[in-house]
């Protein structure tokens, strides 16, 4: 029964999406790009990113202090890297497009 409901929902979504067409998709894309390029939105996102990195660094310090000698070497290295602000994927959330 759940599978039938899911398939029905997927088909209805596909049909409605197909009717909206490429033109509506382009409208939505332009609107999203306009919002993403808004200076207030960019500043807020950057501020949130910095706050998140700061919280991650504090958490990494806390984890290292509490469990450092009992963590596997690979995990300990990643935690140390986060605590130093050198996360492996440093630019994962940034985009200039």
C-alpha positions, -999 to 999 in steps of 0.1 A, spaced: 0 0 0 28 24 9 46 16 -23 15 23 -44 10 56 -27 46 66 -33 45 56 -70 12 75 -75 27 106 -58 58 104 -80 37 101 -112 15 130 -102 46 151 -95 62 142 -128 30 151 -148 26 184 -130 63 192 -134 62 183 -171 33 206 -176 51 235 -159 79 230 -184 113 245 -190 101 281 -189 89 278 -153 121 261 -144 141 290 -158 119 314 -139 125 296 -106 163 294 -113 165 331 -120 147 339 -88 169 316 -68 200 332 -83 187 367 -76 182 358 -39 216 341 -37 233 372 -51 216 396 -27 243 411 -4 222 407 27 217 370 20 254 365 13 264 384 44 240 363 65 253 331 50 289 340 55 282 350 92 264 316 97 294 298 81 319 315 105 297 308 135 294 272 125 332 268 120 338 284 154 313 260 171 330 231 152 364 242 165 352 244 201 335 210 198 367 195 183 388 209 212 363 194 237 363 160 220 401 160 218 404 169 255 379 143 265 387 113 242 419 122 224 439 92 236 411 68 229 402 79 193 415 60 163 444 78 146 424 87 114 396 102 135 420 120 158 437 136 128 404 149 114 394 163 147 428 180 151 424 195 116 390 209 125 403 224 157 430 242 138 405 255 113 420 233 85 390 211 77 396 188 48 368 203 27 374 239 36 354 253 7 325 229 7 298 255 11 311 284 -9 304 292 -45 310 322 -67 285 312 -94 
